[in-house]
């Protein structure tokens, strides 16, 4: 909490959810930039940075640490200490029920009796996303290596979690599991160290990512703009 709130600007918060989801947002952004003459080179390995070339490093923290080792060793060392946590997302579909909870979703505290970290109600967030009840359950390790469990174990665990939330035992119409071995940074003191080390970046080099102390779509767009301003305006 200290890491997140220390990086936030005071005042009204912005909440943003792209109309058709982040995947559609990224595709649209790519198409728009390409129409303006931006060139994209995919699946290309970059092993080092040239400080004389204005560059925004928008990789994971471990990859950024590797790229910055020569030109910004202090920042690279701070980035190397950022821990990356695994996640599993399980999207399940159900027949709608009159007692369904509606909204963006639910976060579950440690002592709530629920093993999952949270659940998103996709059909409520994105209009027209699904004609049935669509939920994405988010599973972290919770110090119990939950993400390493088999698909069947996860399905049984989340069925129990959903009974705590709804008081019902509903059989899903279908479900889909996606595993992310390195998903999100752990927000501990290492994130604060990265923030402090940013001043050692050479001119023309900027970072953009969710390991800079601000999370959420609005915050990440703000970080991206600041990174662009740094490499363009100096």
C-alpha positions in Angstrom: 0.0 0.0 0.0 2.8 2.4 0.9 4.4 1.9 -2.5 1.2 2.4 -4.5 -0.1 5.4 -2.6 3.3 7.2 -2.5 3.3 7.2 -6.3 -0.3 8.4 -6.8 -1.1 12.1 -7.4 -3.6 13.6 -5.1 -7.1 14.5 -6.4 -9.7 12.7 -8.4 -8.8 9.2 -9.7 -9.5 8.1 -13.3 -11.1 4.7 -14.0 -10.7 3.5 -17.5 -11.8 0.2 -19.1 -11.5 0.0 -23.0 -14.9 -0.6 -24.5 -14.0 -4.0 -26.0 -11.1 -5.0 -23.6 -7.4 -4.5 -23.6 -6.8 -6.9 -26.5 -8.9 -4.8 -28.8 -7.3 -1.6 -27.4 -3.8 -2.8 -28.2 -4.9 -3.9 -31.8 -6.5 -0.5 -32.4 -3.4 1.4 -31.1 -1.1 -0.7 -33.3 -3.3 0.1 -36.4 -3.5 3.8 -35.6 0.3 4.1 -35.2 1.0 2.1 -38.3 -1.3 4.5 -40.2 1.0 7.3 -39.1 4.1 5.6 -40.4 5.3 3.9 -37.3 7.2 0.7 -38.1 6.9 -2.4 -35.9 9.5 -5.2 -35.8 8.2 -8.2 -34.0 10.1 -11.3 -32.7 13.4 -9.4 -32.8 16.0 -10.0 -30.1 17.6 -6.9 -28.5 20.6 -7.7 -26.4 21.9 -4.1 -25.6 20.8 -0.5 -25.9 22.6 2.3 -27.7 22.3 5.4 -25.3 22.6 7.7 -28.4 19.3 6.3 -29.8 16.1 7.6 -28.0 14.5 4.5 -26.5 11.6 3.5 -24.3 12.1 0.2 -22.6 8.6 -1.3 -22.2 9.5 -4.8 -21.2 9.2 -6.8 -18.0 11.4 -5.7 -15.1 13.9 -8.6 -15.5 14.3 -7.9 -19.2 14.7 -4.2 -18.5 17.4 -5.0 -15.9 19.3 -6.9 -18.5 19.0 -4.2 -21.2 20.1 -1.4 -18.8 23.1 -3.2 -17.3 25.7 -1.2 -19.3 24.1 2.2 -19.7 22.3 2.5 -16.3 23.8 0.0 -13.8 22.1 1.5 -10.8 18.6 1.3 -12.3 19.4 -2.2 -13.7 20.4 -3.4 -10.2 17.1 -2.0 -8.7 15.1 -3.7 -11.4 16.8 -7.0 -10.9 15.5 -7.1 -7.3 11.8 -6.8 -8.4 10.1 -10.2 -7.8 7.6 -11.3 -10.4 4.6 -13.4 -9.2 2.7 -16.0 -11.2 -1.0 -15.9 -11.8 -3.7 -18.2 -13.2 -6.9 -16.9 -14.7 -9.9 -19.1 -14.9 -12.8 -17.8 -17.1 -16.1 -19.6 -16.4 -19.5 -19.2 -18.0 -22.8 -19.8 -16.2 -26.5 -19.5 -16.9 -27.6 -16.1 -15.4 -29.3 -16.2 -12.0 -31.5 -13.6 -10.5 -29.3 -13.4 -7.4 -26.0 -12.9 -9.4 -23.8 -10.1 -8.0 -23.2 -7.4 -10.5 -20.5 -4.8 -10.9 -16.8 -4.7 -11.9 -15.8 -7.6 -9.6 -14.7 -8.6 -6.1 -11.3 -8.6 -4.3 -11.0 -11.3 -1.6 -9.0 -10.5 1.5 -6.6 -13.1 3.0 -9.1 -14.2 5.7 -12.2 -14.2 3.6 -12.4 -17.9 3.3 -11.8 -17.6 -0.4 -8.5 -18.9 -2.0 -8.7 -16.8 -5.2 -7.4 -13.2 -5.2 -10.5 -11.9 -7.0 -13.0 -12.3 -9.7 -14.1 -10.0 -12.6 -17.6 -9.9 -14.0 -16.8 -9.7 -17.7 -20.3 -9.2 -19.1 -20.9 -6.3 -16.7 -17.5 -4.6 -17.5 -17.8 -4.9 -21.3 -21.2 -4.4 -23.0 -22.0 -7.2 -25.3 -19.1 -9.4 -24.1 -21.3 -12.4 -23.3 -24.9 -13.5 -23.5 -24.4 -15.6 -20.4 -22.8 -15.0 -17.0 -19.0 -14.6 -17.6 -16.5 -14.6 -14.7 -12.7 -14.5 -14.7 -11.3 -15.8 -11.4 -7.7 -14.7 -10.6 -5.5 -17.1 -8.6 -2.2 -16.2 -7.0 0.0 -18.3 -4.8 -1.1 -16.9 -1.4 2.1 -18.6 0.0 0.6 -22.0 -0.9 1.8 -22.5 -4.4 -1.8 -22.4 -5.7 -0.8 -21.6 -9.2 1.0 -24.9 -9.5 -2.1 -26.9 -8.9 -3.6 -29.1 -11.7 -6.5 -27.8 -13.8 -8.9 -30.1 -12.0 -7.7 -29.0 -8.5 -8.1 -25.4 -9.5 -11.6 -26.0 -10.8 -12.6 -27.7 -7.5 -11.0 -24.9 -5.5 -12.8 -22.2 -7.4 -16.1 -24.1 -7.2 -15.7 -23.9 -3.4 -14.8 -20.2 -3.6 -17.8 -19.4 -5.7 -20.1 -21.2 -3.2 -18.7 -18.8 -0.5 -19.6 -15.8 -2.8 -23.0 -16.9 -4.1 -24.2 -19.5 -1.6 -25.0 -21.7 -4.5 -23.4 -24.6 -6.4 -23.8 -23.8 -10.1 -22.2 -26.0 -12.7 -20.3 -24.0 -15.3 -21.3 -24.2 -19.0 -17.6 -24.1 -19.8 -14.3 -22.9 -18.4 -10.9 -21.9 -19.7 -7.6 -21.8 -17.8 -4.7 -19.5 -18.7 -1.4 -19.7 -16.8 1.0 -16.8 -16.5 4.4 -18.0 -14.9 5.7 -14.4 -14.7 2.6 -12.2 -14.5 2.9 -9.2 -12.2 5.5 -7.5 -10.0 5.3 -7.9 -6.2 4.7 -4.5 -4.8 7.3 -4.4 -2.0 10.3 -2.2 -1.2 12.0 -3.2 -4.5 9.4 -1.1 -6.4 10.3 2.0 -4.3 14.0 1.3 -5.0 13.2 1.4 -8.8 11.5 4.7 -8.4 14.5 6.2 -6.6 16.9 4.8 -9.2 15.1 6.3 -12.2 17.1 9.5 -11.8 20.2 7.6 -13.0 18.8 6.8 -16.4 20.8 8.5 -19.2 19.1 11.2 -21.3 17.0 9.7 -24.1 16.3 6.4 -22.2 12.9 5.9 -20.5 11.0 3.1 -18.8 7.4 2.2 -19.1 5.8 -0.6 -17.1 3.7 -1.8 -14.2 6.8 -2.0 -11.9 7.1 1.8 -11.6 4.6 2.1 -8.7 1.4 2.8 -10.6 -1.1 0.3 -11.8 -4.3 0.4 -13.8 -5.0 1.4 -17.4 -5.2 5.2 -16.7 -1.9 5.1 -14.7 -0.1 3.0 -17.4 -1.2 5.4 -20.1 0.2 8.3 -18.0 3.5 6.5 -17.6 3.7 5.9 -21.3 3.1 9.6 -22.0 5.8 10.6 -19.5 8.2 8.2 -21.2 7.4 9.5 -24.6 7.9 13.1 -23.4 11.3 12.2 -21.9 12.7 10.7 -25.1 11.2 13.4 -27.4 11.5 16.5 -25.3 14.4 15.6 -23.2 
